[in-house]
Amino acid sequence: MKILILCTGNSCRSQMAHGLLASFDKNLYVRSAGVKLEKQVNPLAIKTMQDMGIDISEHKPTLVSEYLNEDWDYVITVCDHANETCPIFTGRVKHRLHMPFRDPSKFEGSNEQIVAEFNDVAKLIKIKFYEFYQAVKTQL
């Protein structure tokens, strides 16, 4: 099963979702991308995933244009901006889903509060994507 996860910059939410979903089943083909390109994966996203036992330290932000010609079983947007600006795929997309999460990189507060926000969002992503995985694993 091929799954593409999209957010605005492919530096935080989509990267965490990518790592989490891939951790559920090594047979899934999971990629993530953004509608605009950030320079790097957010270091707090990497740390949050490491704390959950998932290594995304080698992930790099990728533009969605790299995947437009491919066929996908699912294209999932994880933020409203990506959902609103998602380009047209020339490859076949069987299902488009929108599962929005708040952006922890935009959260303002103390370092402890920001880390807590990343952890909270990562837990929400894990719950929602595990529910998604349980619903679709029969298609594998």
Secondary structure in CASP SS format (residue, H / E / C, confidence):
PFRMAT SS
TARGET T0000
AUTHOR 0000-0000-0000
METHOD secondary structure of the structure
MODEL  1
M C 1.00
K E 1.00
I E 1.00
L E 1.00
I E 1.00
L E 1.00
C E 1.00
T C 1.00
G C 1.00
N C 1.00
S C 1.00
C C 1.00
R H 1.00
S H 1.00
Q H 1.00
M H 1.00
A H 1.00
H H 1.00
G H 1.00
L H 1.00
L H 1.00
A H 1.00
S H 1.00
F H 1.00
D C 1.00
K C 1.00
N C 1.00
L C 1.00
Y E 1.00
V E 1.00
R E 1.00
S E 1.00
A E 1.00
G E 1.00
V C 1.00
K C 1.00
L C 1.00
E C 1.00
K C 1.00
Q C 1.00
V C 1.00
N C 1.00
P H 1.00
L H 1.00
A H 1.00
I H 1.00
K H 1.00
T H 1.00
M H 1.00
Q H 1.00
D H 1.00
M C 1.00
G C 1.00
I C 1.00
D C 1.00
I C 1.00
S C 1.00
E C 1.00
H C 1.00
K C 1.00
P C 1.00
T C 1.00
L E 1.00
V H 1.00
S H 1.00
E H 1.00
Y H 1.00
L C 1.00
N C 1.00
E C 1.00
D C 1.00
W E 1.00
D E 1.00
Y E 1.00
V E 1.00
I E 1.00
T E 1.00
V C 1.00
C C 1.00
D H 1.00
H H 1.00
A H 1.00
N H 1.00
E H 1.00
T H 1.00
C C 1.00
P C 1.00
I C 1.00
F C 1.00
T C 1.00
G C 1.00
R C 1.00
V E 1.00
K E 1.00
H E 1.00
R E 1.00
L E 1.00
H E 1.00
M C 1.00
P C 1.00
F C 1.00
R C 1.00
D C 1.00
P H 1.00
S H 1.00
K H 1.00
F C 1.00
E C 1.00
G C 1.00
S C 1.00
N H 1.00
E H 1.00
Q H 1.00
I H 1.00
V H 1.00
A H 1.00
E H 1.00
F H 1.00
N H 1.00
D H 1.00
V H 1.00
A H 1.00
K H 1.00
L H 1.00
I H 1.00
K H 1.00
I H 1.00
K H 1.00
F H 1.00
Y H 1.00
E H 1.00
F H 1.00
Y H 1.00
Q H 1.00
A H 1.00
V H 1.00
K H 1.00
T H 1.00
Q H 1.00
L C 1.00
END
